Amino acid sequence: MGEPLVHWLNWLKAAGLLVVLMAGCSRSDQVPGVDVTGRIYFNGQPLAEGLITFVADARLSSHSDVALSRIDALGCYQLRTPEGRLPRAGVYHVAIVGSCQIGKAQADLQLPNPNTSQLTATIEGPAHQVIQWRLP
């Protein structure tokens, strides 16, 4: 190989390494997340078979994370982002949809829009955080 070509290839390798290092330093998924679990009660009963969604408030958080979880038969949930990561600390708007048995009747909770549900939560971290919901 000629010397100009070797020089050019070395420059490309160095530039590629620099791009990889810069991308690694700025990746938002390297910010540690918070293990958030909780339980939801509706009219005094565990909300079963539902979905809870946390959407970061862009005005009050330094990111735009979305985290969600299925709600199990006991009303319990454990948040993860769609990519499977733990959600980061911040202020979130919350949506909850589900149902529970109250006596012989089934009661549905429908707060599907995090922007209008009037439910908010603050994930503080860095350790495990439990967020319980008791809704009328």
C-alpha positions, 0 to 999 in steps of 0.5 A, a space after each residue: 500500500 502506498 503511504 497516502 493510503 495508509 495515512 488515510 486508513 489510519 485517519 479513518 480508524 481514529 475518526 471511527 474510534 472517536 465517533 464510538 467514544 463520543 456516542 458511548 459518552 452521550 448515550 442516555 441509556 447509561 444514566 442509571 434507572 430506578 427500580 420502581 414497583 408498586 400496587 394499585 387499589 381501586 375502591 379498596 380492592 387491588 386493581 387487576 389485569 390492567 396497564 400502568 404507563 408513566 410518561 416523563 414531563 418534558 418540562 420538569 425532567 431532563 429526558 422523555 422516558 416512557 415506562 409501563 407495566 402490566 398490572 397483575 391479579 394482585 394489583 402489583 406492577 414493575 416499571 420498565 421502558 419499552 427497551 427493557 430498561 429501568 426508568 430514570 428519575 424525574 416527574 411523570 404523568 401517569 395513566 392507569 387502565 384496569 378493573 377489579 371485582 367489588 362484591 359481585 360487580 366488576 368495576 372499571 378504572 379508565 384513566 387512559 391519557 397521562 396528560 388528562 388523568 391528573 395523576 403524577 409521580 416523582 421517581 427519585 432514585 437511586 435505590 428501589 422505589 415503591 409507588 402505591 396508588 389508592 384511587 376512589 
